[in-house]
Structure formats: C-alpha cells, structure tokens
C-alpha cells in the first residue's frame, strides 16, 4: 500500500506544480486553492508512504514523479521545448527512479 500512496502523492505533486504555475503568483483564486489542497494531500500521502518505505527512497521517488510529471505537462500542455539534452536528462531521472524501486526491499 505504501507504493500506491507514494505514486498518488507524486501525481498530486504534478497537480499542485501545474496549478501553481496557473495561479500567477497566487493572484488567481481557483488555481491557488488547487495548489494548496493538492500540496497538502501530496504531503499527507507521502507521510503515509514513509510509514513503510525508507526515507531516501520515498522522498526521491516522490520528487522524481513530480519532476518528470511537471516536465511532461510543461511540454504537452504548456508547449515548453523538449530538446535532446532535456529529454536525456529526464531519461536519467527515470532511470534513477527505476533503480530505486528495483533496489527497494518493499
């Protein structure tokens, strides 16, 4: 169950990062509310996941899901660039996440 909590926490990190961008520095109400609620839920789920996972693994996976998810949302939704170096860097993050999962005893 810890992994399910962690994956959901990471996905909510993507939600709050995107909403934060849309909030225009907390000047737009709805995206600001979504940011705060999604961030709180993400932290809560991360805390639940940490009951059964090592700190380093849980935190790295959580931030990695958020980073890769925000990277993908930036490209797909916001039209951000996806040069070869950016894609290679994202692939390295993904490789690290897979390595952490494979080396986890949970």
C-alpha positions as CSV (number, residue, x, y, z in Angstrom):
1,X,0.0,0.0,0.0
2,X,2.9,2.3,0.7
3,X,3.8,2.4,-3.0
4,X,0.3,3.2,-4.0
5,X,0.3,6.2,-1.6
6,X,3.7,7.3,-2.9
7,X,2.6,7.2,-6.6
8,X,-0.6,9.1,-5.8
9,X,1.4,11.6,-3.7
10,X,3.8,12.1,-6.7
11,X,0.9,12.6,-9.1
12,X,-0.6,15.2,-6.8
13,X,2.8,17.0,-6.8
14,X,2.4,17.4,-10.5
15,X,-1.1,18.8,-10.0
16,X,0.0,21.4,-7.5
17,X,3.0,22.4,-9.6
18,X,0.8,22.9,-12.6
19,X,-1.8,24.8,-10.5
20,X,1.0,26.9,-9.0
21,X,2.1,28.0,-12.5
22,X,-1.5,28.8,-13.4
23,X,-2.0,30.8,-10.2
24,X,0.2,33.6,-11.5
25,X,2.0,34.0,-8.2
26,X,-1.2,33.3,-6.1
27,X,-3.0,36.1,-7.8
28,X,-5.8,33.8,-9.3
29,X,-8.1,32.2,-6.7
30,X,-9.0,28.8,-8.1
31,X,-5.5,27.7,-9.1
32,X,-4.2,29.0,-5.8
33,X,-6.8,26.9,-3.9
34,X,-6.0,23.8,-6.0
35,X,-2.3,24.4,-5.3
36,X,-2.7,24.4,-1.5
37,X,-5.1,21.5,-1.4
38,X,-3.1,19.3,-3.8
39,X,0.1,20.1,-1.9
40,X,-1.4,19.3,1.5
41,X,-2.8,16.0,0.1
42,X,0.5,15.2,-1.5
43,X,2.5,15.7,1.7
44,X,-0.1,13.7,3.7
45,X,0.2,10.7,1.3
46,X,4.0,11.0,1.3
47,X,3.8,10.8,5.1
48,X,1.7,7.6,4.9
49,X,4.0,6.1,2.3
50,X,7.0,6.8,4.6
51,X,5.5,4.5,7.2
52,X,6.5,1.6,5.1
53,X,9.3,2.9,2.9
54,X,12.8,4.2,3.6
55,X,13.1,8.0,3.8
56,X,15.6,8.3,0.9
57,X,13.6,6.0,-1.4
58,X,10.2,7.6,-0.7
59,X,11.4,11.2,-1.0
60,X,13.5,10.6,-4.2
61,X,10.6,8.8,-5.9
62,X,8.1,11.4,-4.8
63,X,10.2,14.3,-6.1
64,X,11.1,12.3,-9.2
65,X,7.5,11.6,-10.1
66,X,6.8,15.3,-9.6
67,X,9.8,16.4,-11.7
68,X,9.1,14.1,-14.6
69,X,5.3,14.8,-14.4
70,X,5.8,18.5,-14.4
71,X,8.4,18.1,-17.3
72,X,5.8,16.2,-19.3
73,X,2.9,18.6,-18.5
74,X,5.2,21.5,-19.4
75,X,5.8,20.0,-22.9
76,X,2.4,18.7,-23.6
77,X,0.1,21.3,-22.0
78,X,2.3,24.4,-21.9
79,X,4.2,24.0,-25.1
80,X,7.7,24.0,-23.5
81,X,10.7,22.9,-25.5
82,X,11.9,19.3,-25.5
83,X,15.5,19.4,-26.8
84,X,17.7,16.4,-26.8
85,X,19.6,17.4,-23.6
86,X,16.3,18.0,-21.7
87,X,15.0,14.6,-22.9
88,X,18.2,12.8,-22.0
89,X,18.2,14.4,-18.5
90,X,14.6,13.4,-17.9
91,X,15.6,9.8,-19.0
92,X,18.3,9.8,-16.4
93,X,15.8,10.8,-13.7
94,X,13.5,8.0,-14.8
95,X,16.4,5.5,-14.8
96,X,17.2,6.6,-11.2
97,X,13.6,6.1,-10.1
98,X,13.5,2.6,-11.7
99,X,16.8,1.8,-9.9
100,X,15.5,2.9,-6.6
101,X,12.3,0.9,-7.0
102,X,14.2,-2.2,-8.1
103,X,16.6,-1.9,-5.1
104,X,13.9,-1.3,-2.6
105,X,13.1,-4.2,-0.2
106,X,9.4,-3.2,-0.1
